Amino acid sequence: YEGWTTMSKSKNNGVDPQQLIEEYGADTARFFMMFTSPPEQTLQWSQEGVDGASRFLKRVWSFAYQWHERVRKATDGAYPADIAKTEPAVGALRRELHSLLKQATFDIERKQFNTVASAAMKMLNALQDAAAKGGDSQHLVQAIREGLSILIRVLYPITPHIAHALWTELGYAGDIVDAPWPEVDEAALVSDEIELVVQVNGKLRGHVRVPKDADKAQIEQAALALDTVQKHTGGQAPKKVVVVPGRLINIVV
């Protein structure tokens, strides 16, 4: 791949880890090495990859401190049973976080640290998106506190120094060394909506979320309203709309 170089003695192009640690810190070095390649593969060096790891950890730090005061004051506890309906942003955030945690738990048991690191990056994106769109309700702050707790513990085996510092600064109980791996809340994964693939003439053009009990007319309406569908149908009425329950919609024009 362009920008990637295999290190070898014959090429005399090895990278001194100490130099990397001194310039970027041990956590950046660890995140880059674990994210870049699965354990069974040779590490491919990339300066862009190192810079990306550094930027990600800075984003984690910045987001944590942006929410520092609110997270410290927030309380843990159960959410209302209908939280996904009353506060869709909170329900969606928790569903995304626990879905990613479920995969990360499976991967870390197999020592697939690269996909665990990838899950951590997706968790941060989910937290930032929810914070930008969801306002500042009590339950959103609670969900962000929960999400940061999950993210930091997922990062701990990979980037222990920043994880230890943030765990302490955000006011979580005890020392992160003694904190258990986060548990998946299966209830958070339950959704009243399903996501369907949307095709136009058999080609993927997007996805749409609809209520589980939506009828064919509601599903068609939601699919036809997508910008990508409008673009590829030219605003024409479809000849036929095929709905495969629970899976996809194919719009034929």
Secondary structure, 3 states (H helix, E strand, C coil): CCCCEECCCCCCCCCCHHHHHHHHCHHHHHHHHHHHCCCCCCCEECHHHHHHHHHHHHHHHHHHHHCHHHHHHCCCCCCCCCHHHHCHHHHHHHHHHHHHHHHHHHHHHCCCHHHHHHHHHHHHHHHHHHHHHCCCCHHHHHHHHHHHHHHHHHHCCCCHHHHHHHHHHCCCCCCHHHCCCCCCCHHHHCCCEEEEEEEECCEEEEEEEEECCCCHHHHHHHHHCCHHHHHHHCCCCCCEEEEECCCEEEEEC
